[in-house]
Amino acid sequence: MSEAPSERRAEAGRRLGVGVIHGLFRPRVLGAWKVPATGPAILAVNHSHNVDGPVVMGVSPRATHFLIKKEAFIGPLGAFLKGIGQLEVDRTTTDRMAITNALGVLENGGVLGIFPEGTRGEGDFASLRAGLAYFAVRSGAPIVPVAVLGSAERRGRLVKALPPLRSRIDIVFGDPFEAGDGSGRRTRRALDEATTHIQKQLTEHLETARRLTGR
């Protein structure tokens, strides 16, 4: 049985992330003040590189519990991720334990981090899974769009798995928004409508972030 997510552990992960990310790269953070200071919130992050999660964890003003694919929870890395309050999820099935843990984070007033595209891709929010809509509608938590730009840059890499060391990565937080229509309905139609609304908001934020940063 999975251990309940710990806010204290996630905060330890955030503090560790601050040092690591600022040591390896040159993050430029815009709009972090838009993350609600208290209460539940969901960070919806575009995903084009493995470093995106650690980057957001290290620059977010609040401790964040990310839903991370179970394949990453192997050996020492798995123990480390659990030790900093991250959540394991099996993407091949309806992972009820992961759902319970994620909702638990929100019910306790914490911050849940999600890659709504489900896996690494172009990072353009072109294909969203319904999980984000479900968590947002079920919990009533606002969604904060987060655009990570520059993490997939390939030129000048010293370490193949990482963006170029000391390169600039832009992290742009957007305005929080509600996913549902306020009715709390969780029917398939309601979730489909919420997903469409979410995709529109995230895509618009990404376009705005690219204009702001010139990326």
Secondary structure as UniProt FT lines:
FT   HELIX           7..24
FT   STRAND          26..30
FT   HELIX           32..34
FT   STRAND          41..45
FT   TURN            50..51
FT   HELIX           52..59
FT   STRAND          64..69
FT   HELIX           70..72
FT   HELIX           75..83
FT   TURN            84..85
FT   STRAND          87..89
FT   TURN            91..92
FT   HELIX           96..107
FT   TURN            108..109
FT   STRAND          111..114
FT   TURN            116..117
FT   HELIX           131..139
FT   STRAND          143..149
FT   TURN            151..152
FT   TURN            155..156
FT   TURN            160..161
FT   TURN            165..166
FT   STRAND          168..173
FT   HELIX           188..213
//
